[in-house]
Amino acid sequence: MRKRTNKSAPKIHDRYIIPALILAVVDGLVLVGTFLLAYMVRFYTPLFDFVAPNSGLVPEFEPYLLLALMISALGLFVFERIGLYQRRVGLDRQVWVVTLILATLVNYIFVMALLFNYRGFEFSRLTVGLAIPFSSLGVVATHYLLKQAQMYLMGRGIIFFKTVLVGPASQCRKFQDKLLQYYGSQYQVLGFVSTENKPVTFAETASPKDAIPCIGVKNDLDALLKQGGVDQVVITMLPEDHREILEIMNTCHQHNTPYRMTPELYDLLAQRVQVEEIEEMPALLFDESPLIGAGRLLKRSCDVVISSMALIVASPLMLFIAALIRFDTRGPVFYVQERVGNDGRRFHIFKFRSMVDKAEQESGPIWATSNDPRTTIIGRFLRKYNLDELPQFFNVLRGDMSLVGPRPERPYFVNKFKGEIPNYMRRHMVKTGITGWAQVNGWRGDTSVDKRTEHDLYYVKNWSLFLDIKIILKTLVSFKNAY
């Protein structure tokens, strides 16, 4: 561990901005470089209708360079919107490889849409076609290279706040768990100092890869900070320990070591927190979904466009399904039921009827189960492949629902669960959806409501346009517990 002097306050490098800028610069260079590589392969190799460079038939380089710069600028915007610069731990993007590839494809879809509507520049479509796999491979390759570079830098203490936790072992453990769960991207936890005045470890409660060592007790903190090599201290003690907290704060002051107070912060980390000003006074804003302002407008625009197209394309299938239901059993084609939506507002949801008419007349509100005797022959097929949900595109057009969101529940179950499941009503911060994060992960039907709520809250806190696209694509192949 590299030591530093304590004569002045330690330099605090911004572990958020600098890695994000590095990622953006690398992504921009990759997008420019891979497009120009595609240009060279297209016109300067014998792979595709080779033309001699001096023949005058090779298009000029400058327009393609400008196009490459445009692709790069648009790509950075798309990557930022999708969240590639947010979901990261330093230089390590916490995303799947398929996410990087899809982000690149989305960028080129926008590029092609712009080019095909602009007649001022004749370009090679084959060059664009070659650039797509080149760019995808380039982004994925640099993703792995940057991860390796980060490991190298971390080994030399260059990246991240080198952090020491101070508090009871149980509190430090909870804080560390939340860092791992919610991308604690600015922290490199060296260990914890126990305030229980006895060395303890996490060996009994943590796997070896997640465990952090106990590097002393409270009386050792002064000597530890005096040695150097600690960028900050995080105090994870409860408010009733205020006298000990003041002593630790004073120790940090003596060594010019920044510290953070996190009493019970592990509960707040599960919420979205923003700092804003109210009449020049700083205030913390908790639990606001990203689905506000421009995000909400973007989502609503996509809902209207996609649901309109879906109804047009699926109308023949819907007419066919309606006829099958009519001939299968007696009763209405559509099933209309009251549900609870955004902000607790009630609305009527439309579905193709998949059960016998008046199925709950005697039993009251109950969930469907596997091999439910109330389900009709046609209904079983419709529910298995999510076809009974098609009429809900009308709900989306009306503004009752969104394409993606927590599934709307009946008032009976909402009143039941809001008193049993913590934070259950927070799932109503956004519009309910035809499909959702819980459903594509198999938490539907007669399954754990706690798990379903956990997945719904994840969606509320982490919404992005790309997450919606991902859920829609997964819905097409997700049939687990569809009954």
Long-range contacts (C-beta under 8 A, 24 or more apart in sequence): 1-157, 1-162, 1-190, 1-229, 2-156, 2-157, 2-229, 3-227, 3-228, 3-229, 4-228, 4-229, 5-228, 6-225, 6-226, 6-228, 6-255, 6-256, 8-256, 9-256, 9-258, 10-231, 10-256, 10-257, 10-258, 12-161, 12-231, 12-232, 12-258, 15-90, 15-159, 15-160, 15-161, 15-185, 15-186, 16-185, 16-186, 19-88, 19-90, 19-91, 19-159, 19-185, 20-85, 20-88, 22-91, 22-146, 23-84, 23-85, 23-88, 23-91, 23-93, 23-146, 24-76, 24-79, 24-80, 24-85, 26-142, 26-146, 27-72, 27-75, 27-76, 27-79, 27-84, 27-139, 27-142, 28-72, 28-73, 28-75, 28-76, 29-72, 30-135, 30-138, 30-139, 30-142, 31-68, 31-71, 31-72, 31-75, 31-76, 31-107, 31-135, 31-138, 31-139, 32-68, 32-69, 32-71, 32-72, 33-138, 34-131, 34-134, 34-135, 34-137, 34-138, 35-64, 35-67, 35-68, 35-71, 35-72, 35-127, 35-131, 35-134, 35-135, 36-64, 36-65, 36-68, 37-131, 37-134, 38-127, 38-128, 38-130, 38-131, 38-134, 39-64, 39-68, 39-124, 39-127, 41-130, 42-124, 42-126, 42-127, 42-130, 43-124, 43-127, 48-126, 59-122, 59-123, 59-124, 63-121, 63-123, 64-123, 64-127, 67-121, 67-123, 70-111, 71-107, 71-108, 71-111, 71-131, 74-107, 74-110, 74-111, 75-104, 75-107, 75-135, 78-103, 78-106, 78-107, 78-110, 79-103, 79-107, 81-464, 81-465, 81-466, 82-106, 82-464, 82-465, 82-466, 83-464, 83-466, 83-467, 87-183, 88-183, 88-185, 89-183, 89-184, 89-185, 90-150, 90-154, 90-159, 90-160, 90-185, 91-146, 91-147, 91-149, 91-150, 91-159, 92-146, 92-147, 92-150, 93-143, 93-146, 94-183, 97-140, 97-143, 99-466, 99-470, 100-136, 100-139, 100-140, 100-143, 101-136, 101-139, 101-140, 102-466, 102-469, 102-470, 103-139, 103-466, 104-132, 104-135, 104-136, 104-139, 105-132, 105-136, 106-466, 106-469, 107-135, 108-132, 108-135, 154-188, 157-229, 159-188, 160-186, 160-187, 160-188, 161-186, 161-187, 161-188, 161-231, 161-232, 162-188, 162-190, 162-229, 162-230, 162-231, 162-232, 163-187, 163-188, 163-189, 163-190, 163-230, 163-231, 163-232, 163-233, 163-234, 164-189, 164-190, 164-191, 164-192, 164-193, 164-215, 164-221, 164-224, 164-230, 164-232, 164-233, 164-234, 165-189, 165-191, 165-192, 165-193, 165-212, 165-233, 165-234, 165-236, 166-192, 166-193, 166-195, 166-218, 166-221, 166-233, 166-234, 166-235, 166-236, 166-237, 166-248, 167-192, 167-193, 167-194, 167-195, 167-235, 167-236, 167-237, 168-194, 168-195, 168-196, 168-236, 168-237, 169-194, 169-196, 169-200, 169-202, 169-214, 171-236, 171-237, 171-238, 171-266, 172-212, 172-236, 173-202, 173-205, 173-206, 174-236, 174-266, 175-234, 175-236, 175-262, 175-265, 175-266, 176-202, 176-210, 176-212, 177-210, 177-266, 178-265, 178-266, 178-269, 178-270, 179-269, 180-210, 182-269, 182-270, 187-234, 190-215, 190-229, 190-230, 191-215, 193-217, 193-218, 193-220, 193-221, 193-224, 194-218, 195-237, 195-241, 195-244, 218-244, 218-247, 218-248, 221-248, 221-251, 222-251, 222-254, 222-255, 225-251, 225-252, 225-254, 225-255, 225-257, 226-255, 230-257, 231-257, 231-258, 232-257, 232-258, 232-259, 232-260, 233-257, 233-258, 233-259, 233-260, 234-259, 234-260, 234-262, 235-259, 235-260, 235-261, 235-262, 235-263, 236-262, 236-263, 236-265, 236-266, 237-263, 238-263, 238-264, 239-263, 239-264, 270-461, 271-461, 272-461, 287-426, 287-429, 289-429, 289-430, 289-460, 289-461, 289-463, 290-461, 290-462, 290-463, 290-464, 291-429, 291-430, 291-460, 291-463, 295-463, 298-465, 299-402, 299-463, 299-465, 299-468, 300-399, 300-402, 302-403, 302-465, 302-468, 303-396, 303-397, 303-402, 303-403, 304-396, 304-397, 306-403, 307-393, 307-396, 307-397, 307-403, 308-397, 310-390, 310-393, 311-393, 311-394, 311-397, 314-390, 314-393, 317-387, 317-390, 318-390, 318-391, 321-352, 321-378, 321-382, 321-387, 321-390, 322-352, 324-378, 325-352, 325-353, 325-376, 325-378, 325-379, 328-376, 328-377, 328-378, 328-379, 329-356, 329-357, 329-376, 329-378, 330-357, 331-356, 331-357, 331-358, 332-357, 334-391, 337-410, 338-410, 338-411, 339-408, 339-409, 339-410, 339-411, 339-432, 340-408, 340-409, 340-410, 340-411, 340-414, 340-428, 340-432, 341-400, 341-401, 341-408, 341-428, 341-431, 341-432, 342-428, 342-429, 342-430, 342-431, 342-432, 343-428, 343-429, 344-414, 344-425, 344-428, 346-411, 347-395, 347-400, 347-401, 347-408, 348-400, 349-392, 349-395, 349-400, 349-401, 349-408, 350-391, 350-392, 350-394, 350-395, 351-388, 351-389, 351-391, 351-392, 352-379, 352-382, 352-387, 352-388, 352-390, 352-391, 353-379, 353-388, 354-378, 354-379, 354-380, 354-382, 354-383, 354-388, 355-379, 365-410, 365-412, 365-413, 367-445, 367-446, 368-445, 368-446, 368-483, 369-445, 369-446, 369-483, 370-445, 370-446, 370-481, 370-483, 371-483, 372-483, 375-483, 380-483, 383-482, 383-483, 384-479, 384-482, 384-483, 385-479, 385-482, 386-435, 386-475, 386-479, 386-482, 389-434, 389-435, 392-434, 393-434, 395-434, 396-434, 400-431, 401-431, 401-432, 401-433, 401-434, 402-430, 402-431, 402-432, 402-433, 402-434, 403-433, 403-434, 403-435, 403-468, 403-472, 404-433, 404-434, 404-435, 404-436, 404-459, 404-467, 404-468, 404-471, 404-472, 405-430, 405-431, 405-432, 405-433, 405-436, 405-459, 406-430, 406-432, 406-433, 406-436, 406-438, 406-456, 406-459, 406-460, 407-432, 407-433, 407-435, 407-436, 407-438, 407-439, 407-444, 408-432, 417-449, 417-453, 421-449, 421-450, 421-453, 423-453, 423-457, 424-453, 426-457, 426-460, 427-453, 427-456, 427-457, 427-460, 429-460, 430-459, 430-460, 430-463, 435-471, 435-472, 435-475, 436-471, 437-467, 437-471, 439-475, 439-478, 440-471, 440-474, 440-475, 440-478, 441-478, 442-478, 442-480, 442-481, 443-481, 444-480, 444-481, 444-482, 445-481, 445-482, 445-483, 446-481, 447-481
